[in-house]
């Protein structure tokens, strides 16, 4: 059975239907997420079960519902006021607010390249809290902030008493007295939520085990630079671990912007997905005309505008690498993967770091043990479809947009 599509919102003046969302694996086919619509009983004829299992697909030319003043082929119409707001997850933002941040990031990038210097964060102080190490996220926040005139303090897990001799609540309240904004990169999503709750200043999510919203902004910004389509006409396929933070973040981002997103991975991992999040993603996609699928059907690669990669085991999951490699090796992105899209202009993107060769210490060690941990081949990663370094640069520009929008003058 092919993965079912998310139906368009019906046009009706009758009582709204009750929407039930189900997650299941068909006995003889791929794992799919689909919408089951059960109308309220009003004395009329009952729906036939076949209509539940075969919902109408989104038509190719269908656009999501209008988004007012903010959606017009990617061009900003007016500014939004995000001052004082935290940036914890894209789920907290409207499509218009995401559109505004993307446009602001593009404008700030253009100004920087034109040599226009108008510091919007002069006199501001921000602190970066890192429980997980990073290259792109740390550099992006530090460079973005300093280019806009802000001062940056960096604290890693060994440089602070937070959670050790001092409670998270107390630390948040102290940091809120010193700084105009707080970035957090670590493990539990609840930590970044609590920092926002208690600090009294904007808090920005640099990555948690559940989400990576700044990465999605950079990804969408890069897509718009390289693909001559509006976001709501694009299809993104994510082969790999469908229950990791990048897949979750992309699901919500795609749902918000009315995109077609496919999580392509094995049944074993798909069954471990957060079903409450899946329900919320489906509701958001339905509202914005998007389509979300989770499947192991390689046929879902057809028509993709972009293939997205991520490593198979995150920090702290090193002991799971052999099992993950065995489970996910069929989903390694190769030249054949790219050809299967049928799109000569398909893009390859990756949040980085990537295991695409054996030039890293970890890849070499596992190769010596007979385990290939590469999620993408070197031919694809370095090939003409890859825009991973443009994407990496856009981390800085999109993060700058978040900083300027939330604490800028």
C-alpha beads as a LAMMPS data file, in Angstrom:
LAMMPS data file: protein, C-alpha beads

409 atoms
408 bonds

1 atom types
1 bond types

-500.0 500.0 xlo xhi
-500.0 500.0 ylo yhi
-500.0 500.0 zlo zhi

Masses

1 110.0

Atoms # bond

1 1 1 0.000 0.000 0.000
2 1 1 1.356 3.414 -0.897
3 1 1 1.550 6.089 1.815
4 1 1 -1.727 7.927 2.156
5 1 1 -1.972 11.632 1.482
6 1 1 -3.341 14.280 3.772
7 1 1 -6.684 15.492 2.398
8 1 1 -7.461 19.124 1.761
9 1 1 -9.727 20.938 4.190
10 1 1 -13.310 20.541 2.951
11 1 1 -15.336 23.595 2.102
12 1 1 -18.576 23.378 4.040
13 1 1 -20.863 25.395 6.268
14 1 1 -21.863 22.333 8.229
15 1 1 -20.596 21.406 11.671
16 1 1 -16.867 20.729 11.590
17 1 1 -15.951 17.009 11.501
18 1 1 -14.191 15.263 14.323
19 1 1 -10.649 14.511 13.214
20 1 1 -8.988 11.379 14.443
21 1 1 -5.314 10.841 13.684
22 1 1 -3.881 7.358 13.516
23 1 1 -0.381 5.973 13.244
24 1 1 -0.141 2.449 11.862
25 1 1 1.828 -0.066 9.863
26 1 1 0.001 -1.923 7.172
27 1 1 0.541 -5.658 7.088
28 1 1 1.828 -5.837 3.519
29 1 1 2.929 -2.285 2.825
30 1 1 4.961 0.688 4.058
31 1 1 4.478 2.490 7.299
32 1 1 2.241 5.483 6.691
33 1 1 0.727 8.359 8.521
34 1 1 -2.696 9.259 7.292
35 1 1 -5.795 11.117 8.270
36 1 1 -9.004 9.355 9.173
37 1 1 -12.007 11.656 9.035
38 1 1 -15.181 10.673 10.859
39 1 1 -18.061 13.096 10.437
40 1 1 -20.394 13.747 13.320
41 1 1 -23.589 11.779 13.130
42 1 1 -26.319 14.049 11.808
43 1 1 -28.894 11.498 10.776
44 1 1 -27.502 11.138 7.260
45 1 1 -25.761 8.298 5.489
46 1 1 -22.642 6.970 7.131
47 1 1 -19.221 7.298 5.497
48 1 1 -17.987 4.192 3.783
49 1 1 -14.801 2.728 5.322
50 1 1 -13.131 2.890 1.916
51 1 1 -13.227 6.687 2.054
52 1 1 -11.250 6.552 5.305
53 1 1 -8.480 4.449 3.820
54 1 1 -8.264 6.358 0.560
55 1 1 -8.433 10.080 1.378
56 1 1 -8.061 12.411 -1.613
57 1 1 -4.520 13.555 -2.303
58 1 1 -3.590 17.217 -2.332
59 1 1 -3.866 18.430 -5.887
60 1 1 -0.634 19.527 -7.484
61 1 1 -1.800 23.069 -8.096
62 1 1 -3.469 23.583 -4.755
63 1 1 -2.068 26.362 -2.603
64 1 1 -2.427 26.535 1.168
65 1 1 -4.985 28.944 2.632
66 1 1 -3.994 32.605 2.288
67 1 1 -1.727 33.853 5.040
68 1 1 -2.814 37.466 4.969
69 1 1 -0.234 40.206 4.693
70 1 1 2.804 38.002 5.126
71 1 1 2.622 35.492 2.264
72 1 1 3.277 36.668 -1.234
73 1 1 5.767 34.476 -3.061
74 1 1 8.293 34.983 -0.275
75 1 1 8.222 38.796 -0.309
76 1 1 7.704 40.632 2.974
77 1 1 4.697 42.945 3.047
78 1 1 5.061 44.388 6.518
79 1 1 7.141 43.833 9.626
80 1 1 6.015 41.748 12.549
81 1 1 6.811 42.585 16.139
82 1 1 8.652 39.660 17.727
83 1 1 10.402 41.813 20.338
84 1 1 10.723 40.043 23.655
85 1 1 9.637 36.680 22.207
86 1 1 11.518 33.440 22.781
87 1 1 12.398 31.108 19.912
88 1 1 11.928 27.618 21.337
89 1 1 10.237 25.714 18.515
90 1 1 8.610 26.547 15.182
91 1 1 5.419 25.167 16.669
92 1 1 5.122 28.429 18.642
93 1 1 5.207 30.584 15.491
94 1 1 2.617 31.337 12.851
95 1 1 3.442 30.758 9.176
96 1 1 3.589 34.533 8.799
97 1 1 6.138 34.864 11.601
98 1 1 8.329 32.174 10.037
99 1 1 8.009 33.947 6.682
100 1 1 9.083 37.193 8.353
101 1 1 12.205 35.611 9.871
102 1 1 13.180 34.062 6.526
103 1 1 12.801 37.404 4.762
104 1 1 14.691 39.216 7.507
105 1 1 17.542 36.699 7.281
106 1 1 17.726 37.196 3.524
107 1 1 17.766 40.979 3.927
108 1 1 20.467 40.900 6.605
109 1 1 22.580 38.601 4.419
110 1 1 22.243 40.971 1.463
111 1 1 23.202 43.979 3.605
112 1 1 26.272 42.206 4.942
113 1 1 27.446 41.305 1.460
114 1 1 26.837 44.872 0.307
115 1 1 28.965 46.191 3.146
116 1 1 26.059 47.935 4.839
117 1 1 26.663 48.050 8.593
118 1 1 23.685 49.047 10.720
119 1 1 24.209 47.298 14.091
120 1 1 20.828 46.422 15.566
121 1 1 22.182 44.843 18.769
122 1 1 24.563 47.566 19.927
123 1 1 24.852 47.519 23.711
124 1 1 23.132 44.126 24.031
125 1 1 24.614 41.191 25.933
126 1 1 23.764 37.549 25.296
127 1 1 24.903 34.292 26.894
128 1 1 25.344 30.973 25.127
129 1 1 24.734 27.876 27.284
130 1 1 26.176 24.727 25.702
131 1 1 25.667 21.302 27.264
132 1 1 26.352 19.774 23.829
133 1 1 29.401 20.797 21.830
134 1 1 28.954 22.484 18.486
135 1 1 30.755 24.101 15.572
136 1 1 28.084 25.762 13.422
137 1 1 25.626 26.730 16.164
138 1 1 28.221 28.335 18.420
139 1 1 30.009 30.148 15.593
140 1 1 26.714 31.271 14.062
141 1 1 25.440 32.803 17.290
142 1 1 28.788 34.429 18.140
143 1 1 29.426 35.891 14.686
144 1 1 25.804 36.950 14.151
145 1 1 25.688 38.715 17.510
146 1 1 29.058 40.471 17.191
147 1 1 28.360 41.605 13.629
148 1 1 25.246 43.310 14.971
149 1 1 27.147 44.924 17.842
150 1 1 26.302 42.602 20.759
151 1 1 28.638 41.171 23.397
152 1 1 28.709 37.381 23.842
153 1 1 29.478 35.206 26.879
154 1 1 29.978 31.469 26.348
155 1 1 29.357 28.905 29.111
156 1 1 29.786 25.187 28.579
157 1 1 28.759 22.404 30.952
158 1 1 31.975 22.793 32.964
159 1 1 31.798 26.580 33.243
160 1 1 28.529 26.949 35.120
161 1 1 26.877 25.715 38.315
162 1 1 23.493 25.395 36.555
163 1 1 21.851 22.136 37.573
164 1 1 24.748 21.193 39.872
165 1 1 25.143 23.570 42.811
166 1 1 22.346 25.826 41.594
167 1 1 18.886 24.928 40.364
168 1 1 17.861 25.654 36.792
169 1 1 15.271 28.112 38.062
170 1 1 17.789 30.070 40.132
171 1 1 20.328 30.104 37.308
172 1 1 17.712 31.343 34.847
173 1 1 16.687 34.184 37.147
174 1 1 20.318 35.224 37.657
175 1 1 21.182 35.113 33.955
176 1 1 18.036 37.094 33.161
177 1 1 19.380 39.941 35.346
178 1 1 22.692 40.036 33.444
179 1 1 21.778 39.342 29.838
180 1 1 19.320 40.532 27.194
181 1 1 18.925 37.013 25.788
182 1 1 19.925 33.389 26.432
183 1 1 20.788 30.644 23.940
184 1 1 20.643 27.000 25.051
185 1 1 21.993 23.921 23.283
186 1 1 21.659 20.620 25.086
187 1 1 19.449 17.636 25.696
188 1 1 15.964 18.038 27.203
189 1 1 13.475 20.376 25.549
190 1 1 12.105 21.097 29.014
191 1 1 15.353 22.885 29.945
192 1 1 15.008 25.494 27.217
193 1 1 11.301 25.848 28.046
194 1 1 12.111 26.412 31.741
195 1 1 14.836 28.941 30.938
196 1 1 12.224 30.942 29.040
197 1 1 9.747 30.536 31.875
198 1 1 12.033 31.834 34.623
199 1 1 14.620 34.144 33.041
200 1 1 12.353 36.993 31.955
201 1 1 14.315 37.486 28.708
202 1 1 14.112 35.912 25.225
203 1 1 15.536 32.388 25.062
204 1 1 16.665 30.742 21.818
205 1 1 16.798 27.008 21.163
206 1 1 20.186 26.062 19.661
207 1 1 19.252 22.349 19.655
208 1 1 17.596 19.848 21.969
209 1 1 16.889 16.144 21.651
210 1 1 13.411 17.094 20.436
211 1 1 13.949 20.072 18.137
212 1 1 16.385 22.196 16.124
213 1 1 14.392 25.224 14.915
214 1 1 17.300 27.495 13.922
215 1 1 18.525 24.770 11.559
216 1 1 15.151 24.630 9.813
217 1 1 15.195 28.386 9.217
218 1 1 18.620 28.045 7.556
219 1 1 17.403 25.059 5.526
220 1 1 14.335 26.885 4.229
221 1 1 16.397 29.962 3.444
222 1 1 18.801 27.795 1.409
223 1 1 15.939 26.055 -0.380
224 1 1 14.519 29.379 -1.480
225 1 1 17.932 30.453 -2.797
226 1 1 18.387 27.332 -4.933
227 1 1 14.900 26.153 -5.888
228 1 1 12.713 28.263 -8.166
229 1 1 9.510 27.383 -6.328
230 1 1 7.684 28.791 -3.319
231 1 1 8.028 26.621 -0.223
232 1 1 4.437 25.415 -0.436
233 1 1 5.207 23.775 -3.797
234 1 1 8.323 21.923 -2.593
235 1 1 8.782 18.296 -1.596
236 1 1 11.435 17.345 0.960
237 1 1 12.446 13.739 1.670
238 1 1 14.341 12.808 4.845
239 1 1 15.899 9.309 4.592
240 1 1 17.140 7.909 7.900
241 1 1 16.123 8.032 11.556
242 1 1 12.583 9.395 11.395
243 1 1 12.304 9.831 15.167
244 1 1 15.277 12.118 15.657
245 1 1 15.191 15.847 16.365
246 1 1 15.917 16.911 12.780
247 1 1 13.048 14.883 11.357
248 1 1 10.690 16.215 14.022
249 1 1 11.836 19.788 13.402
250 1 1 11.399 19.411 9.648
251 1 1 7.963 17.847 10.052
252 1 1 6.717 20.848 12.019
253 1 1 8.424 23.386 9.761
254 1 1 6.973 21.771 6.646
255 1 1 3.516 21.586 8.207
256 1 1 3.670 25.271 9.132
257 1 1 4.662 26.335 5.620
258 1 1 2.302 24.039 3.714
259 1 1 5.069 21.844 2.295
260 1 1 5.204 18.167 1.302
261 1 1 7.509 16.315 3.690
262 1 1 8.393 12.615 3.657
263 1 1 10.170 10.882 6.527
264 1 1 11.701 7.816 4.863
265 1 1 12.869 5.211 7.368
266 1 1 12.469 1.721 8.790
267 1 1 9.366 0.500 10.592
268 1 1 11.244 -0.184 13.820
269 1 1 12.154 3.482 14.279
270 1 1 8.924 4.856 12.865
271 1 1 6.964 3.011 15.534
272 1 1 8.959 4.861 18.199
273 1 1 7.884 8.314 17.006
274 1 1 6.226 10.709 19.440
275 1 1 2.587 10.150 18.524
276 1 1 1.373 13.304 20.261
277 1 1 3.766 15.368 18.164
278 1 1 2.659 13.505 15.053
279 1 1 -0.965 14.421 15.772
280 1 1 -0.085 18.088 16.204
281 1 1 1.968 18.067 13.003
282 1 1 -0.930 16.576 11.062
283 1 1 -3.332 19.163 12.431
284 1 1 -0.934 21.951 11.453
285 1 1 -0.381 20.501 7.984
286 1 1 -4.124 20.222 7.414
287 1 1 -4.615 23.859 8.372
288 1 1 -1.880 25.085 6.014
289 1 1 -2.455 22.779 3.036
290 1 1 0.644 20.658 3.656
291 1 1 1.284 16.939 3.281
292 1 1 3.253 14.842 5.782
293 1 1 4.183 11.202 5.202
294 1 1 6.196 8.629 7.141
295 1 1 7.045 5.558 5.084
296 1 1 9.683 2.996 4.114
297 1 1 8.626 3.080 0.457
298 1 1 11.576 4.124 -1.717
299 1 1 9.055 5.182 -4.340
300 1 1 8.392 8.242 -2.177
301 1 1 11.671 9.713 -3.470
302 1 1 9.944 10.476 -6.765
303 1 1 9.458 14.176 -7.364
304 1 1 11.591 15.352 -4.444
305 1 1 13.050 18.851 -4.651
306 1 1 15.487 18.147 -1.849
307 1 1 16.948 15.116 -0.077
308 1 1 17.921 15.821 3.532
309 1 1 20.572 13.963 5.516
310 1 1 21.543 13.538 9.145
311 1 1 23.914 11.224 11.014
312 1 1 22.501 7.935 12.280
313 1 1 23.465 8.249 15.952
314 1 1 23.500 11.487 17.911
315 1 1 25.838 12.522 20.684
316 1 1 25.447 10.119 23.589
317 1 1 24.211 7.287 21.346
318 1 1 27.601 5.939 20.291
319 1 1 26.853 2.485 21.712
320 1 1 23.919 2.216 19.297
321 1 1 26.016 2.830 16.179
322 1 1 26.381 -0.810 15.010
323 1 1 22.656 -1.487 15.254
324 1 1 21.734 1.842 13.666
325 1 1 24.139 1.275 10.779
326 1 1 22.611 -2.124 10.089
327 1 1 19.089 -0.739 10.326
328 1 1 19.647 2.428 8.296
329 1 1 22.171 1.365 5.644
330 1 1 19.334 0.728 3.117
331 1 1 18.511 4.435 3.479
332 1 1 22.047 5.699 2.817
333 1 1 21.887 8.512 0.248
334 1 1 23.705 7.492 -2.929
335 1 1 23.749 8.583 -6.562
336 1 1 20.952 6.045 -7.108
337 1 1 18.904 7.778 -4.400
338 1 1 19.258 11.102 -6.184
339 1 1 18.377 9.581 -9.571
340 1 1 15.270 7.956 -8.065
341 1 1 13.775 11.420 -7.550
342 1 1 13.472 11.869 -11.320
343 1 1 14.445 15.490 -10.744
344 1 1 17.685 16.621 -12.448
345 1 1 17.719 19.708 -10.211
346 1 1 17.183 17.900 -6.902
347 1 1 19.223 19.331 -4.025
348 1 1 21.100 17.548 -1.263
349 1 1 21.251 19.173 2.166
350 1 1 22.611 18.102 5.552
351 1 1 22.634 19.762 8.975
352 1 1 26.298 18.694 9.494
353 1 1 28.546 17.235 10.682
354 1 1 28.338 14.411 8.163
355 1 1 29.978 11.017 7.782
356 1 1 30.434 10.991 4.020
357 1 1 33.941 9.504 3.854
358 1 1 36.409 7.816 6.204
359 1 1 38.523 10.881 6.976
360 1 1 37.164 11.345 10.507
361 1 1 38.450 9.511 13.554
362 1 1 35.051 7.988 14.329
363 1 1 34.377 6.792 10.776
364 1 1 37.838 5.202 10.591
365 1 1 37.431 3.436 13.937
366 1 1 34.093 1.923 12.968
367 1 1 35.326 0.981 9.503
368 1 1 38.128 -0.984 11.139
369 1 1 35.430 -2.829 13.091
370 1 1 33.553 -3.601 9.876
371 1 1 30.828 -0.970 10.318
372 1 1 30.114 1.670 7.660
373 1 1 28.524 4.640 9.428
374 1 1 28.236 6.893 6.358
375 1 1 24.702 8.233 5.897
376 1 1 25.636 9.649 2.471
377 1 1 28.299 8.786 -0.079
378 1 1 31.133 11.169 -0.821
379 1 1 29.972 11.412 -4.456
380 1 1 26.659 12.921 -3.368
381 1 1 28.046 15.071 -0.556
382 1 1 30.655 16.682 -2.822
383 1 1 28.579 16.459 -6.001
384 1 1 26.745 19.108 -8.022
385 1 1 23.444 18.611 -6.183
386 1 1 24.936 19.376 -2.778
387 1 1 24.421 22.812 -1.229
388 1 1 25.523 21.856 2.281
389 1 1 28.034 24.686 2.679
390 1 1 25.600 27.363 1.492
391 1 1 23.238 25.864 4.044
392 1 1 25.904 26.029 6.759
393 1 1 26.566 29.702 6.018
394 1 1 22.867 30.443 6.271
395 1 1 22.872 29.227 9.865
396 1 1 24.544 32.524 10.726
397 1 1 22.213 34.711 8.678
398 1 1 19.030 33.039 9.910
399 1 1 20.191 33.110 13.534
400 1 1 21.018 36.773 13.099
401 1 1 17.411 37.296 12.012
402 1 1 16.165 35.636 15.209
403 1 1 18.417 37.796 17.374
404 1 1 17.524 41.050 15.621
405 1 1 13.826 40.244 15.610
406 1 1 13.655 39.386 19.302
407 1 1 16.104 41.789 21.023
408 1 1 17.107 44.240 18.289
409 1 1 16.444 47.956 18.313

Bonds

1 1 1 2
2 1 2 3
3 1 3 4
4 1 4 5
5 1 5 6
6 1 6 7
7 1 7 8
8 1 8 9
9 1 9 10
10 1 10 11
11 1 11 12
12 1 12 13
13 1 13 14
14 1 14 15
15 1 15 16
16 1 16 17
17 1 17 18
18 1 18 19
19 1 19 20
20 1 20 21
21 1 21 22
22 1 22 23
23 1 23 24
24 1 24 25
25 1 25 26
26 1 26 27
27 1 27 28
28 1 28 29
29 1 29 30
30 1 30 31
31 1 31 32
32 1 32 33
33 1 33 34
34 1 34 35
35 1 35 36
36 1 36 37
37 1 37 38
38 1 38 39
39 1 39 40
40 1 40 41
41 1 41 42
42 1 42 43
43 1 43 44
44 1 44 45
45 1 45 46
46 1 46 47
47 1 47 48
48 1 48 49
49 1 49 50
50 1 50 51
51 1 51 52
52 1 52 53
53 1 53 54
54 1 54 55
55 1 55 56
56 1 56 57
57 1 57 58
58 1 58 59
59 1 59 60
60 1 60 61
61 1 61 62
62 1 62 63
63 1 63 64
64 1 64 65
65 1 65 66
66 1 66 67
67 1 67 68
68 1 68 69
69 1 69 70
70 1 70 71
71 1 71 72
72 1 72 73
73 1 73 74
74 1 74 75
75 1 75 76
76 1 76 77
77 1 77 78
78 1 78 79
79 1 79 80
80 1 80 81
81 1 81 82
82 1 82 83
83 1 83 84
84 1 84 85
85 1 85 86
86 1 86 87
87 1 87 88
88 1 88 89
89 1 89 90
90 1 90 91
91 1 91 92
92 1 92 93
93 1 93 94
94 1 94 95
95 1 95 96
96 1 96 97
97 1 97 98
98 1 98 99
99 1 99 100
100 1 100 101
101 1 101 102
102 1 102 103
103 1 103 104
104 1 104 105
105 1 105 106
106 1 106 107
107 1 107 108
108 1 108 109
109 1 109 110
110 1 110 111
111 1 111 112
112 1 112 113
113 1 113 114
114 1 114 115
115 1 115 116
116 1 116 117
117 1 117 118
118 1 118 119
119 1 119 120
120 1 120 121
121 1 121 122
122 1 122 123
123 1 123 124
124 1 124 125
125 1 125 126
126 1 126 127
127 1 127 128
128 1 128 129
129 1 129 130
130 1 130 131
131 1 131 132
132 1 132 133
133 1 133 134
134 1 134 135
135 1 135 136
136 1 136 137
137 1 137 138
138 1 138 139
139 1 139 140
140 1 140 141
141 1 141 142
142 1 142 143
143 1 143 144
144 1 144 145
145 1 145 146
146 1 146 147
147 1 147 148
148 1 148 149
149 1 149 150
150 1 150 151
151 1 151 152
152 1 152 153
153 1 153 154
154 1 154 155
155 1 155 156
156 1 156 157
157 1 157 158
158 1 158 159
159 1 159 160
160 1 160 161
161 1 161 162
162 1 162 163
163 1 163 164
164 1 164 165
165 1 165 166
166 1 166 167
167 1 167 168
168 1 168 169
169 1 169 170
170 1 170 171
171 1 171 172
172 1 172 173
173 1 173 174
174 1 174 175
175 1 175 176
176 1 176 177
177 1 177 178
178 1 178 179
179 1 179 180
180 1 180 181
181 1 181 182
182 1 182 183
183 1 183 184
184 1 184 185
185 1 185 186
186 1 186 187
187 1 187 188
188 1 188 189
189 1 189 190
190 1 190 191
191 1 191 192
192 1 192 193
193 1 193 194
194 1 194 195
195 1 195 196
196 1 196 197
197 1 197 198
198 1 198 199
199 1 199 200
200 1 200 201
201 1 201 202
202 1 202 203
203 1 203 204
204 1 204 205
205 1 205 206
206 1 206 207
207 1 207 208
208 1 208 209
209 1 209 210
210 1 210 211
211 1 211 212
212 1 212 213
213 1 213 214
214 1 214 215
215 1 215 216
216 1 216 217
217 1 217 218
218 1 218 219
219 1 219 220
220 1 220 221
221 1 221 222
222 1 222 223
223 1 223 224
224 1 224 225
225 1 225 226
226 1 226 227
227 1 227 228
228 1 228 229
229 1 229 230
230 1 230 231
231 1 231 232
232 1 232 233
233 1 233 234
234 1 234 235
235 1 235 236
236 1 236 237
237 1 237 238
238 1 238 239
239 1 239 240
240 1 240 241
241 1 241 242
242 1 242 243
243 1 243 244
244 1 244 245
245 1 245 246
246 1 246 247
247 1 247 248
248 1 248 249
249 1 249 250
250 1 250 251
251 1 251 252
252 1 252 253
253 1 253 254
254 1 254 255
255 1 255 256
256 1 256 257
257 1 257 258
258 1 258 259
259 1 259 260
260 1 260 261
261 1 261 262
262 1 262 263
263 1 263 264
264 1 264 265
265 1 265 266
266 1 266 267
267 1 267 268
268 1 268 269
269 1 269 270
270 1 270 271
271 1 271 272
272 1 272 273
273 1 273 274
274 1 274 275
275 1 275 276
276 1 276 277
277 1 277 278
278 1 278 279
279 1 279 280
280 1 280 281
281 1 281 282
282 1 282 283
283 1 283 284
284 1 284 285
285 1 285 286
286 1 286 287
287 1 287 288
288 1 288 289
289 1 289 290
290 1 290 291
291 1 291 292
292 1 292 293
293 1 293 294
294 1 294 295
295 1 295 296
296 1 296 297
297 1 297 298
298 1 298 299
299 1 299 300
300 1 300 301
301 1 301 302
302 1 302 303
303 1 303 304
304 1 304 305
305 1 305 306
306 1 306 307
307 1 307 308
308 1 308 309
309 1 309 310
310 1 310 311
311 1 311 312
312 1 312 313
313 1 313 314
314 1 314 315
315 1 315 316
316 1 316 317
317 1 317 318
318 1 318 319
319 1 319 320
320 1 320 321
321 1 321 322
322 1 322 323
323 1 323 324
324 1 324 325
325 1 325 326
326 1 326 327
327 1 327 328
328 1 328 329
329 1 329 330
330 1 330 331
331 1 331 332
332 1 332 333
333 1 333 334
334 1 334 335
335 1 335 336
336 1 336 337
337 1 337 338
338 1 338 339
339 1 339 340
340 1 340 341
341 1 341 342
342 1 342 343
343 1 343 344
344 1 344 345
345 1 345 346
346 1 346 347
347 1 347 348
348 1 348 349
349 1 349 350
350 1 350 351
351 1 351 352
352 1 352 353
353 1 353 354
354 1 354 355
355 1 355 356
356 1 356 357
357 1 357 358
358 1 358 359
359 1 359 360
360 1 360 361
361 1 361 362
362 1 362 363
363 1 363 364
364 1 364 365
365 1 365 366
366 1 366 367
367 1 367 368
368 1 368 369
369 1 369 370
370 1 370 371
371 1 371 372
372 1 372 373
373 1 373 374
374 1 374 375
375 1 375 376
376 1 376 377
377 1 377 378
378 1 378 379
379 1 379 380
380 1 380 381
381 1 381 382
382 1 382 383
383 1 383 384
384 1 384 385
385 1 385 386
386 1 386 387
387 1 387 388
388 1 388 389
389 1 389 390
390 1 390 391
391 1 391 392
392 1 392 393
393 1 393 394
394 1 394 395
395 1 395 396
396 1 396 397
397 1 397 398
398 1 398 399
399 1 399 400
400 1 400 401
401 1 401 402
402 1 402 403
403 1 403 404
404 1 404 405
405 1 405 406
406 1 406 407
407 1 407 408
408 1 408 409
